[in-house]
Amino acid sequence: MKQQLGQLALLVKDYDEAIHYYTEVLDFELLEDTVMSETKRWVRISPPGSSCHLLLAKAANEAQEKQVGFQAGGRVFLFLYTDDFWRDYKKYTERGVEFLREPSKEAYGTVSVFKDLYGNLWDLIEPNS
């Protein structure tokens, strides 16, 4: 049997601010934005060329709101692979993305940790060839 991850749900406070951040700051693509009800939308975004998508899920209650930006308990939650680390690091830095540690060369590639608009931690990684 062959399997793959199709999408991951990412809790957000507001659909429109999340769409703006991921598409304008990180250059993700907006794949779908479908109104499901007065309070719910089906919003899918993805880095260009990725087969795995993020489903932006607006927190629907107080318990979910507390988890926005903290879905992984303060650990790195998402791993964004790139074909040019320094291009993206420079672009994101110029756009105000907060990197929490200096870039480093590791056994698996060049990496740095950044926070998204809600505080989720991401690794930006250019894997070794």
N, C-alpha and C positions, 0 to 999 in steps of 0.2 A: 504494500500500500504506500502511496506517495502522499505526503501531507505538507502543508505550508501554512504559516500565519497569514491571514488575509487583512486583518485590521485589529487595532487595539483601541479601546475606549480611553479617552483622556478627559478627565473632569475639568470643566472650565466654569468661570463665573458668568461670562456673557458670550454669546455666540459671535456677535459682531466684532468685539474687541479681540477675541481669539483669532478670528479669520484675518483681521487686519495684521496682527502680529506675525502669524505664521506665513502669510502670503507676502507681506510687504517687508518684513524684517528678515525672515529666514528664506524667502523666495520659494516657499512651498506652493504647490498648485491646489486650487480649489476644485475638487472633483465633483462635488454635489452639495447642494444646499436646498433641501426639500422641506417645506413646512408640513409637519405632521399634525399639529394641533395649535391652539393658542399659545402654549408654553413649550412645545417640543419641536425641534427641527432635526433632520438627519443631515449632518454636515460632515463630509469626508474631505480630508486634505492629505497631501503626500509630497515628499520631496520629488523633484523631477526624476522620472524614470524608475521610481521605486514600485515594487509589486505589493508592498505592505503599506497600508493606509492607516491614518489616525481618524477615529470617529470622535469628533468634538461633542462631548456629552455635558450639557448644562446641568450643574448641580440642582437637584429638584427638592432638596430638603436640608434641614440644618446639619444632619449627620454628614451628608455628601459635601456640603459647603465647607465643613471643617477639613475635608480631605483634599480640597483643591490645592494643588501645588505640593502635596505631601503624600501622594499615592504610594510611594516606595519608602515611606518612613524616613526620608532625608538622605537616602542613597541615590546614586545615579540610577535613573529610571529608564532613559531612552538613549540609544546609541545611533548617532547620525554619521554614516560613512560618507566620505567624500573622495573624489579623485584628485583634489588639490587642497590640502589642508591650509596652506598659507594664504591662498586666494580667499577662502571662506572665512578664515580667522580674521583677516584684515577687514573684509567687508562687514562682518558681524560687529567687530569692534567699532568701526566707524559708525555703525547704526545704533550704537549704545548697548549692545548685548554685553552682559557682565560675565566675564570669565573669572573663575574662582582660583585657578592656578595657572602658572606659566606653562606654555606648551612644552612637552617633553617627548623625547624619542624613546620608545619602549620596544620590547622584543617584538610586539605585534604591529607597531606602527607609530606615527606621530599623533599625539592626543592632547586635548585640554578639556576641562570641565566648564560648562556654562550653565547659567540659570535662564529659564524662559520667563515670560511675563508673570507667571504665577509662583515661580520659585522651584519648579521641577528641575532636577539636575539632569543634564545631558552630557554625554561624551561626544565631542567632535573628533572623529578618527579618520586618518588616512592610513589604511592598512598597508603593511609591507607587501610588495608584489610577490 
